[in-house]
Amino acid sequence: YICRAHIPADVFDISRQEEESLNTYVNTLSSILHEKWRSQPNIDRRNNIQTKVLLKLDKQGNLICSAIVKTFKNTDNSPVLSLINNFFPYKPFPVNTDSKLRSLDIEVTFEQEVS
């Protein structure tokens, strides 16, 4: 299972300190989502899954919206959507982030490869 998250580079102009804080925030979020993904009980373990989801979080860590931006063949995306919808809200943005930053777009890729 692989869950990767990153901040799209062109989203906003921020200081180095803010970037480091947000990267830590996103990496922690990614780690928690990864653990939740691994323990999902309703995944068909016989099928490959590769789904990229765009998450939009507000400053308080609430999920504003989510959208599947890429999927592998005929992947059943319901386990991914269920995980996302049941996971949030998350913790607020780090305190040292720009007060003008009202939301954050995060791309997360969920994968399961059957060998």
Residue, then its C-alpha position, 0 to 999 in steps of 0.5 A: y500500500i502506498c499513500r503519497a501526499h504533497i503540496p502542489a508547488d505552484v499553489f502559493d508563494i510562502s516563506r521557507q519556514e511556512e513551507e517546512s511547517l506545511n510539509t510537516y503537516v502534509n507528511t503527518l497527514s499522509s502517514i495517518l492516511h497511510e495507516k488508515w488505508r492499510s487497515q481498511p476492511n472493505i478493500d477487495r485485496r484481489n484487485n489493483i487500485q490506483t486512485k489520485v484524489l485532490l483534497k481541499l482543506d480549510k485552515q481548521g483542517n476541515l474537508i471542503c471538497s474532494a475529487i478523484v483526478k485519476t484512477f486506474k482502469n475500472t478501480d472501485n473507488s468506494p474504499v478510497l472515498s469512504l476513508i476520506n469522508n470518514f477521516f476528516p476533520y483533521k487538525p488545523f494548519p500550523v500556527n506559523t502559516d500565512s494568515k491569508l492562506r485560507s485553504l490548501d489543496i493536497e494530492v493523495t495517491f492511494e495504491q494497492e498492487v496485487s502480485 
